[in-house]
Structures are given as C-alpha cells and as structure tokens.
Amino acid sequence: MNGESSLPWQDGDQVLIPLEKNSDPSQPSVVEFFYAGRAPAKVRGFDYRLPGPEFDLPLQNITWTLHVDDRWQVTKWDDRWQRQADLVTLAPGRVGLESYLSLASERRKARTVQAETLLQKGNQLVEQGDQQNARKAFQAAMELSQHDAALNEDARVQLQTLKQQQAVVGLNFFNRGNLERQMANAPEQPAAAPFQLGEKANYTQQQAKQLLDQTSSEDNAAFMRLADRLVRQQDAAVSKAEAIRATLPVQGRSVTFTRALQVNAGPGAGLELGLNFDQLTTGRAPRFWPLVLVAMGAGLLWLIGRRLVRRESK
C-alpha cells in the first residue's frame, strides 16, 4: 500500500486490504498485490479465459498486459475489451539467471529513486507543517530502501527524529494546557501557545520552536527522554510484516487490452479476458529437424565406412 507493507485479513471468501491515502495528497493511493491462477481452456467459445480478482466496487480504466511468445499470435478476444498496439519483443530467448538479475537490479534502482523522492517530499511536508503526511512519506521511504543500507538508515533517522519531535511537542502542549487550566483564576496567566493542536496535529518547525522556547531546558530534556521511551515502546509493539515483492521475468511480445468501465461488481463479476491463439509460421525448421540431420549424418558415415572396408578386403 503506497510502497509500504500492509497486512490483509480474510473474511469468509473475501480478502480485505486496509486502504490509506498517499503521503502526497496530489497522488492516488497505490495497492499492489500478486495472485496466481490457472487459465482454463475451451471456456465459452475461447481457447483460454484468463481469470482475475473480483472487486466489490465499480472499476474504470482497466488494463490487461500479456506477454505472448513470438511463435503465437492473438486472433480473437472478448469484445468487451479493446486491443492496443502491440509492443516490440521484450526479451527474446530463454530467461536465465543473468536476465533475472538484470531485471531485479532495475527494480532496485527504481525503488531507490522512489525512496529518494519520498525523502525529499517528506522534508517539504515537514516545512509546510503537514506532520501526518510527512511521517507517512518517511515511513514509505524506509520500506522502499531496504536494499540500500545508507539510504535506509537516512530514512530511519529522519522518521525517528520526526516521531520524537511530535511526541515532545504533544507532551509540551499537554503540559502547558494543564498549567493554563490551573492558572485560569490566577491574576497572571502563562502566555498562550502559538498554535492549537487539532485533529491532524499539524504545525511548522517555527511554531514548534516557539512552543519549546516557552518551556525551560530542564523540562524539554525530560520531555525528550520520555518521548524517546514512548517512541521505542510503540515501535516495539507494532510488528509489521515485510511484503514479498516478486520479480517476474518478462519475455515475448507485449499485448495490451483496455476497458473503460466495469459497472457490475460483487460475486461472479471478476476480471477475465477470453482469448484465442494461433501459431505463427515463422519459416524456421521444426525442432525435430536437427535429429533428422544427425540421423542422416550417421547413416552417411556408416555407408562410407562400409565401402572403405570392402575396398580394403579386395
């Protein structure tokens, strides 16, 4: 979920996934999951019908991307889908260890770029006072940079620092609110806080500095020690499973189908795509020709050997 691991749970036949807003309000929330299934053959007039998950809500802008071997072509498909222009061959030949490692390396580079972008976005949100989304951005950056020790440590430190500051500000504000209530009838009241903590508890760094400056250094030091303990206890109590991100090898010609809208939802309304395939005539020799050639070569050698033996015997 938005680059972070999310733990789903099952309710009967349904798999429920908790949804959260993206740390960048201008970007949509991204849910990524993997599923495996077997495509049944000869179903309702098609050679194959590729099954997909069922969603209990209408869907729009749906895209299927298939990777078809160069020796086959798609001749018929479900008329509810529109076929787009095919792309060139992605990775001819067999998929080996080298191509797999190359693909995994590209994925890691993409995750590194995404984590660096989230770190920059988190710092911008901190300056803007959007504490909640800044915390999400740092958390997502830490999740995405597991493969890069230096970047992951940078994200972890910034997230930990932000958590501690939020805890110190909350403790400081709570303590000042108690003092204000106790001194409500006193002739001299302490200065009002420079901002109010609402439901989102957003504040800028300048506002946080103004609040902390109104408290003695001894109290701030005590609040910092308490905040550190609170953050450590919360991190220890919250166990988060690490998602398994599959690196699937991509091979063959890319065939894309799109659908603008699927209104029907619920049981039996899953995504599915019916297809017919035909084998292309590539002009290449069939696979059994090497065996035939080997047999012909062995036969010729046997005949030559027989003739040599006859000549020597004469």
ChimeraX attribute file (.defattr): number of C-alpha atoms within 10 A of each C-alpha:
attribute: neighborCount
match mode: 1-to-1
recipient: residues
	/A:1	18
	/A:2	21
	/A:3	21
	/A:4	21
	/A:5	17
	/A:6	18
	/A:7	13
	/A:8	10
	/A:9	11
	/A:10	9
	/A:11	8
	/A:12	6
	/A:13	7
	/A:14	12
	/A:15	10
	/A:16	11
	/A:17	14
	/A:18	10
	/A:19	12
	/A:20	14
	/A:21	14
	/A:22	18
	/A:23	24
	/A:24	17
	/A:25	9
	/A:26	7
	/A:27	10
	/A:28	12
	/A:29	15
	/A:30	13
	/A:31	14
	/A:32	11
	/A:33	10
	/A:34	7
	/A:35	6
	/A:36	7
	/A:37	9
	/A:38	8
	/A:39	16
	/A:40	13
	/A:41	15
	/A:42	13
	/A:43	13
	/A:44	9
	/A:45	13
	/A:46	17
	/A:47	17
	/A:48	18
	/A:49	21
	/A:50	16
	/A:51	16
	/A:52	16
	/A:53	11
	/A:54	15
	/A:55	17
	/A:56	12
	/A:57	11
	/A:58	12
	/A:59	15
	/A:60	11
	/A:61	9
	/A:62	13
	/A:63	14
	/A:64	16
	/A:65	12
	/A:66	15
	/A:67	15
	/A:68	18
	/A:69	16
	/A:70	17
	/A:71	12
	/A:72	15
	/A:73	15
	/A:74	13
	/A:75	10
	/A:76	13
	/A:77	20
	/A:78	16
	/A:79	10
	/A:80	14
	/A:81	19
	/A:82	13
	/A:83	16
	/A:84	12
	/A:85	9
	/A:86	13
	/A:87	12
	/A:88	11
	/A:89	15
	/A:90	13
	/A:91	14
	/A:92	12
	/A:93	10
	/A:94	9
	/A:95	12
	/A:96	9
	/A:97	9
	/A:98	9
	/A:99	14
	/A:100	14
	/A:101	13
	/A:102	12
	/A:103	16
	/A:104	16
	/A:105	13
	/A:106	11
	/A:107	12
	/A:108	17
	/A:109	15
	/A:110	12
	/A:111	20
	/A:112	20
	/A:113	14
	/A:114	16
	/A:115	27
	/A:116	20
	/A:117	13
	/A:118	24
	/A:119	24
	/A:120	15
	/A:121	19
	/A:122	29
	/A:123	18
	/A:124	13
	/A:125	20
	/A:126	20
	/A:127	15
	/A:128	14
	/A:129	19
	/A:130	19
	/A:131	22
	/A:132	16
	/A:133	21
	/A:134	26
	/A:135	22
	/A:136	21
	/A:137	29
	/A:138	29
	/A:139	23
	/A:140	25
	/A:141	31
	/A:142	28
	/A:143	20
	/A:144	26
	/A:145	24
	/A:146	16
	/A:147	14
	/A:148	15
	/A:149	11
	/A:150	11
	/A:151	19
	/A:152	21
	/A:153	14
	/A:154	17
	/A:155	26
	/A:156	18
	/A:157	14
	/A:158	19
	/A:159	23
	/A:160	19
	/A:161	14
	/A:162	17
	/A:163	19
	/A:164	22
	/A:165	18
	/A:166	21
	/A:167	19
	/A:168	23
	/A:169	24
	/A:170	17
	/A:171	17
	/A:172	20
	/A:173	20
	/A:174	13
	/A:175	14
	/A:176	19
	/A:177	15
	/A:178	11
	/A:179	13
	/A:180	17
	/A:181	11
	/A:182	11
	/A:183	13
	/A:184	12
	/A:185	9
	/A:186	10
	/A:187	6
	/A:188	8
	/A:189	13
	/A:190	13
	/A:191	9
	/A:192	12
	/A:193	17
	/A:194	13
	/A:195	15
	/A:196	11
	/A:197	13
	/A:198	8
	/A:199	6
	/A:200	10
	/A:201	15
	/A:202	19
	/A:203	21
	/A:204	16
	/A:205	13
	/A:206	12
	/A:207	16
	/A:208	22
	/A:209	12
	/A:210	14
	/A:211	18
	/A:212	18
	/A:213	11
	/A:214	16
	/A:215	14
	/A:216	9
	/A:217	11
	/A:218	9
	/A:219	12
	/A:220	18
	/A:221	12
	/A:222	12
	/A:223	21
	/A:224	19
	/A:225	12
	/A:226	15
	/A:227	21
	/A:228	18
	/A:229	13
	/A:230	15
	/A:231	17
	/A:232	13
	/A:233	11
	/A:234	10
	/A:235	12
	/A:236	9
	/A:237	9
	/A:238	8
	/A:239	8
	/A:240	11
	/A:241	10
	/A:242	11
	/A:243	13
	/A:244	9
	/A:245	10
	/A:246	9
	/A:247	12
	/A:248	9
	/A:249	14
	/A:250	18
	/A:251	18
	/A:252	20
	/A:253	21
	/A:254	19
	/A:255	18
	/A:256	17
	/A:257	19
	/A:258	16
	/A:259	16
	/A:260	13
	/A:261	13
	/A:262	16
	/A:263	10
	/A:264	14
	/A:265	15
	/A:266	11
	/A:267	11
	/A:268	10
	/A:269	17
	/A:270	16
	/A:271	16
	/A:272	16
	/A:273	19
	/A:274	23
	/A:275	19
	/A:276	17
	/A:277	15
	/A:278	12
	/A:279	12
	/A:280	11
	/A:281	8
	/A:282	10
	/A:283	6
	/A:284	6
	/A:285	8
	/A:286	8
	/A:287	8
	/A:288	8
	/A:289	10
	/A:290	11
	/A:291	10
	/A:292	11
	/A:293	11
	/A:294	11
	/A:295	12
	/A:296	12
	/A:297	11
	/A:298	11
	/A:299	12
	/A:300	12
	/A:301	11
	/A:302	11
	/A:303	11
	/A:304	10
	/A:305	11
	/A:306	11
	/A:307	11
	/A:308	10
	/A:309	11
	/A:310	9
	/A:311	8
	/A:312	7
	/A:313	7
	/A:314	5
